């Protein structure tokens, strides 16, 4: 991990134990290597709970997650032990926003369906209404997860704050980007989906737990909403026998919201900087304070 400013590595400040295998670190490897560590660099795929913290012991000063979401971390348990938590806000905002727009357009304009049709010979000729979908121009886009600090920017683009019910009933597109908390868990349930327009499209780039997935499957199967584009779901990876994968009106992506090369590098760098700051007893660049 190279520091762009002064060409330093995390290993220049501390001893580092790494998981270098494919995919997320296995649970037994995490538990077997966390003992007596001063800092823990984790991913959203790592469940950081009392078992991990007990194994780490009293030397642990910081848990730094390479994500903006922190639902994989037992925040209350960490706070009880007076361990600092760091995350990576803002850095992935643009990349995730780009992905949300791409997913919205891919779903509404049926891009994957059209590509598949072309590849298997269903494209016979130009046809006036073949592969048509709803357009974005002049539509109402409801965004769930706009923070108060963004109110000025919202005014600049003509956005307005409305209650959740109004957002559901009036939006042509609904894009979800909120954190997963007890208040947002299954926020989109059967009652919410049934308030949406039958022509509406649902986009989720936040966390799968914000959605009652069975309710989403039902409204998609019954045509109660036009379609859905999902970068996140429950569980991840999605089982190959999931009904979502069989629906033509549902686009599935494998949680790639922040998957820009520079974005991921910057996220990793920020995690490293937070760890170094904690070990030096300095303020963390992006401490999670709840």
C-alpha positions, 0 to 999 in steps of 0.5 A: 500500500503506497502513500502517494505523498511520501512514498511510504508503505503501511509496513514502514509503520508496523508489522503487517499480517496479510490474507493473500488468498482468493476471495474474503479471508476465511473466518478461521484464518481471521480468528487465527491471526487477529490475536494481539494485533493493534489494528484491524483492516477489514472489508464488508465481507468480514463480520467483526463481532465479539468473537473476533474482538475477544480473539484480538484482545486488549491491544486492539486500538482500531478497526478500519473498514474499506467501506462506507457501510458498517453493518458488518461491524458490531459497533456497540461491542467495539464502542464498549471496548473503547476501540476506534472505528474508521471507514471510507466515506466520500471517496466512493460517492462519485463511483457509486453514483455513476453505477446507480445511473448506469444501472438505472439506464441498463434496467429501464432501456433493457440493455442486457435483455437487448444484448442477449436477444442480439446474441441468440438471433432474436434481432430480426429487424428494426421494429418500432416498439421492440425492446422499448422501455421507459425514458429518464427525461421528464420523469420523477426520480426519488432518491432515498439516502440524501444527507442533510449536508447535501441540501444546498446541492439538492436545491441547485438541481431542483430537488425537494424533500418529500415524505416517504409515502409521497416518494413512493407514489410519485416517483417513476424511478426510485434509487436507494443509497441509504445505510443499513440500520435498524430503521432502514432494515426492510424499509422496502417491504410489500407495503412500500412496493405496492404503493409504487407506480406499476410503471416504476423502476426500483434501483438499489446500490445501498445494502440488500437488507434494506429490501424485503427480497421476497416482496420484491420478487413478488411484485416483479413477477406479478408486474406490480412494478416495471423492473428493478436494478440491483447491485446489492442483495441478500445473501451475497453472492446471490444463489444461482437458483434465486428467482431474481436471476430468472426475471427478465425485468431484473438486472443483477450486478455483483456489488460493484458500486465502487469498482473503479480502480482509482476509487478502490486504491484510494479506499485502501489508502484511507484505511491505511492512513486511519490505522497509522494515525490510531497507532501514533495516537493522532486524530483519525482522518475519517473516524466513525463517530456515532 
